[in-house]
Amino acid sequence: MTPGSNIPLPAVRVTVDVAAPVRLDVSGLLLTADGKVRSDDDFIFYNQPAGPGVTHASGGGAAPDAITVDTGAVPPDIEKIVVTASPDAAGQTFQGIEPTATIRDADAGAVLASFTPPQLGTETALVIVEIYRRGGAWKARAVGQGYADGLAGIATDFGVTVEAPAAAPAAPQQQPVAPPVPAAQPPAAPAAPVPPAPVPGAGKVNLDKGRVSLQKNQTVSLVKGGRPLLSQVRMGLGWEPAFRGKDIDLDASVIAYGPQRNHIDSCYFGKLTILNGAIRHSGDNLTGEGGGDDEVITVDLGRLPQEVTGLVFTVNSFSGQKFTEVAKAYCRLLDASTGEELVRFDLTHAEPQTGVMMAKLIRQFSGEWDMTAMGDFVKARTVRNMTEPGARAL
């Protein structure tokens, strides 16, 4: 596609993934006829991954982030969904790292179109494509409109409340053949107040303010004071014994992956040290009894080989009992040198399965690590059977 061109969408559900040589923050905004969101709930991104008819899927640094639009579920007052992107690294422009948006049939996987915005320079954020209604049908348009003040600037321009003091957003830098600006419409009603949320482009949640409590699918950058946390960390995993019947034997493990999601090694009760000691396991707890963490895995992030780009932390029920019979399960990340708890994730629900992926650590292009809470259940009594689900989750 070229800027301003459009195609009809033959599929009800379409996915737009945006790839570049660097990690990108990709977002989707649901806009009404006046070109504004109805509220901040219409801003779909990594920390708010679902809205009416629109979802965000993170590639975890190993694959492109993607926005999926179910046109049949989009509210009738929404006229278009714009897909935006910005380099994850603060202040980085698109000079020399032109992104490509690929539009696919979300169910069949067939490629419908692709678009690479041309002649990029100082832009730090882009509206790349839009999915829009026209005459009762849905179409996709290549846009390529650039902004100089990150995704926060785009968000503000479309009516999202950005909880940070900032200068007025710069005017969009239109490409020479960008589509015409629509006629002015009446101003939108003020956005409903919502709790402040991190905004892509304004930076991910980090550790500057101390301990972070994550919900499922939320991400925290292991950065403190603007510097990556490259000292040793400990992942503590804990649970309570079953309410009734025999004690439950849960096993904590960590699986190391390469850049192609290839399995490198696994650290568990039967293999307590891997990667020349960069990852160490505390040993097996057969019941879950006792205070504090039941099993601890220590990771020296600075000593991990460069080929290791992802770690998935898992818990399995070796005894075959389901997680619905576990009183509590949690994971927490600690600074190994001080014992300070940095990040915590408590499972708020359980499923009748024998394995759960608790969290993942992903090495970013900048060298820093992100931790994402997962809480995804699978049928697997041993870490060996977690390797494939873990790879798919990266």
WOSUL-V253197 format. One line per field, one symbol per residue. phi: phi as a letter, one per 40 degrees, with the letter a starting at -180 (. if undefined). psi: psi as a letter, one per 20 degrees, with the letter a starting at -180 (. if undefined). burial: # if it has 9 or more other ideal C-beta (glycine too) atoms within 8 Angstrom, else .. A space follows every 50 residues. Layout:
# WOSUL-V253197
phi->???
psi->???
burial->???
This chain:
# WOSUL-V253197
phi->.bdgcabcbcbcbbbbbbbacbcbcbbbbcbcccgbccacccbbaccaca acgbbbbccggcaccabbbcccbcdccccabcbbaadccdgcccdgbdcb cbcbccccgcccaaabccfcaccbabccbbbacaggbbbbbcbgcbbbbg ccccdcccgccbcacacdcccdcccdbcccccccbdcccdcccbddbcbd gchccbcdcgdbbcbdgcbbccbbggbccbccbbbcbbabcdcagccbbb bcabbbbcccgcccabbaccacbbffgcbbbchcbcbgchcgccbbbcbc dcccdcccbabbcbbbcccgccccbccaaababbcccbgcccbbbbccab bcbbaaccabbbccdchcbbbbcbgbcacacbcdccccdccccc
psi->qqpiqrqqoiqhpqpoqoqrirpqoprpppqahjjqqhriijopahimjq aoipqpppijiirqqqpponhiipqhjphqopprqqphppiprjojlpqp pppqohghipphrqpoprlqejpiqqogrqpqqokirprpppfkpqqjka hhgggghjjpoomppqrpqqqqnpqhkqqqpqqqrqqqqqqqprqqqqpq hjqrpajhjbppoqrpjqqppmppkjqqnjaqqpopprrqrqhrarqpoq pqrpppqahkkppgrppahiniprlkjhpqqirppihjqqraqhqppppn hhipqhioiqpppqpqnhiiqqiijpgqprqqpqohhijppgqqoppirq qmrjqpogrqppprhiirqqpppfkpqrnoirhhjigghgghi.
burial->..##..#.#.#.######.#.###########.#.###.##########. #.##########.########..#...#.##########..###..#### ######.....####.#..#..###########....############# ########.#.#...#..##.##.#..#.........#..#..#..#.## ##.####....#.#.#########...##.#########.##....#### ########..#.#######.##.##..####...#..#.....####### #..#...###########..###.##.#########....#####.#..# ..############...########.##.####.###.###.##
